Amino acid sequence: MGYITATAECVHCHQPFTFNPMRVPSVVVNGLREPLCEPCVTWANAERERRGLPLFTVHADAYEPCDEQAMVWPE
């Protein structure tokens, strides 16, 4: 058994971070799914709550490695 951790820049603050690619909160920018780091999701959810918008769902394992068998590979 193995684990997978993705690394990318946050779409908002541009800081590199690691995450579970199946669970990380993300937004679509120019047709691509772009990840948000934990501090930016916390900030965004506070702003969204203040504006009465739905919050981003943050899974407990969003910023942890994921089991390689949890990955969904295209056929």
C-alpha positions in Angstrom: 0.0 0.0 0.0 1.2 3.5 -0.8 0.2 7.1 -0.2 -0.1 10.1 -2.5 0.4 13.7 -1.7 0.0 16.4 -4.3 1.9 19.7 -4.2 0.9 22.9 -5.9 0.6 26.7 -5.4 -2.6 27.9 -3.8 -4.7 29.7 -6.4 -5.3 32.6 -4.1 -2.0 33.3 -2.2 0.4 31.4 -4.5 2.2 29.7 -1.6 3.2 26.1 -2.2 1.4 23.5 -0.1 0.7 19.7 0.0 -2.8 18.2 0.0 -5.0 15.2 -0.7 -5.8 15.6 -4.4 -9.2 13.9 -4.0 -10.3 16.1 -1.0 -8.7 19.5 -1.2 -11.2 22.5 -1.6 -10.8 24.0 -5.0 -12.2 26.5 -7.4 -12.5 26.4 -11.2 -10.3 29.0 -13.0 -10.3 29.0 -16.8 -11.8 25.6 -16.9 -9.2 24.0 -14.5 -9.7 22.9 -10.9 -7.3 24.9 -8.8 -6.6 24.1 -5.1 -6.9 26.4 -2.1 -4.6 26.1 0.9 -6.0 25.8 4.4 -5.4 29.4 5.5 -7.1 30.7 2.3 -10.1 28.4 2.8 -10.4 29.6 6.4 -10.3 33.2 5.2 -12.6 32.6 2.2 -15.2 30.8 4.5 -15.2 33.7 6.9 -15.9 36.1 4.0 -18.5 33.8 2.5 -20.3 33.4 5.8 -20.3 37.2 6.2 -21.8 37.6 2.8 -24.4 34.8 3.3 -22.8 32.5 0.7 -22.3 28.7 1.0 -19.1 27.7 2.6 -16.4 25.5 1.2 -16.5 22.0 2.6 -13.2 21.0 4.2 -12.8 17.3 4.6 -10.8 16.2 7.7 -8.1 14.7 5.4 -8.0 17.5 2.8 -4.4 18.4 3.7 -3.1 14.9 4.5 -1.8 12.2 2.2 -4.4 9.9 0.7 -4.3 6.1 0.2 -3.3 5.4 -3.4 -6.2 3.1 -3.8 -8.6 6.0 -3.1 -7.5 7.7 -6.3 -9.9 7.5 -9.2 -7.9 7.0 -12.4 -9.6 7.6 -15.8 -10.0 4.5 -17.9 
